[in-house]
Amino acid sequence: FELNTTIMYPHGQDTLNQILFHPNKLELATTGNDGFIKIWIFIPSNTNKSKHSIFINQYLILFKIQI
């Protein structure tokens, strides 16, 4: 599998801290300085949701950063 995609500003203007890929599914998780964990799922091309293969943000989880 070769990933040829770009997610522009996955956490707005805040820094992207980490990206983790699921070992068996076309899913990934990102964390950023905005305080959110985002779960992204792959939508293949030629579906009723998309004409192109894309990743969409399926879940948004707020986490608290303590210093």
C-alpha positions as CSV (number, residue, x, y, z in Angstrom):
1,F,0.0,0.0,0.0
2,E,1.3,3.4,-0.9
3,L,-0.2,6.5,0.6
4,N,-0.3,9.5,-1.8
5,T,-2.4,12.0,0.0
6,T,-2.2,15.3,1.9
7,I,-4.3,16.4,4.9
8,M,-4.0,20.2,4.9
9,Y,-4.0,21.6,8.5
10,P,-5.4,18.5,10.2
11,H,-5.4,20.4,13.5
12,G,-6.0,23.9,12.1
13,Q,-3.0,26.3,12.6
14,D,-1.9,24.3,15.6
15,T,1.1,21.9,15.5
16,L,0.5,18.3,14.6
17,N,2.3,16.2,17.3
18,Q,1.8,12.6,16.3
19,I,0.3,10.4,13.6
20,L,-0.4,6.7,14.2
21,F,-1.6,4.2,11.6
22,H,-3.8,1.3,12.3
23,P,-1.9,-1.9,11.5
24,N,-4.8,-3.7,9.8
25,K,-7.3,-1.0,8.7
26,L,-7.0,2.1,6.5
27,E,-7.4,4.3,9.6
28,L,-5.1,6.7,11.4
29,A,-5.1,8.9,14.5
30,T,-3.5,12.3,14.9
31,T,-2.9,14.5,17.9
32,G,-2.1,18.2,18.0
33,N,-1.6,21.2,20.2
34,D,-5.2,22.1,19.7
35,G,-6.0,19.5,22.4
36,F,-7.8,17.0,20.1
37,I,-7.2,13.4,19.0
38,K,-8.7,12.9,15.6
39,I,-9.5,9.5,14.1
40,W,-9.4,9.5,10.3
41,I,-10.9,6.8,8.0
42,F,-10.3,6.0,4.4
43,I,-13.1,6.5,1.8
44,P,-12.2,4.8,-1.5
45,S,-13.0,6.5,-4.8
46,N,-16.2,6.0,-6.7
47,T,-18.5,5.7,-3.7
48,N,-21.6,7.8,-3.0
49,K,-19.5,9.8,-0.5
50,S,-16.6,10.7,-2.8
51,K,-15.4,10.6,-6.4
52,H,-11.8,10.5,-5.2
53,S,-10.0,8.4,-2.5
54,I,-9.8,10.5,0.7
55,F,-9.3,10.4,4.4
56,I,-12.1,12.0,6.5
57,N,-12.2,12.9,10.1
58,Q,-14.6,10.3,11.7
59,Y,-14.1,11.0,15.4
60,L,-12.9,14.0,17.4
61,I,-11.8,13.5,21.0
62,L,-10.9,16.3,23.4
63,F,-8.0,15.6,25.7
64,K,-6.6,17.8,28.4
65,I,-2.9,18.6,28.5
66,Q,-1.4,19.1,31.9
67,I,2.0,20.6,32.5
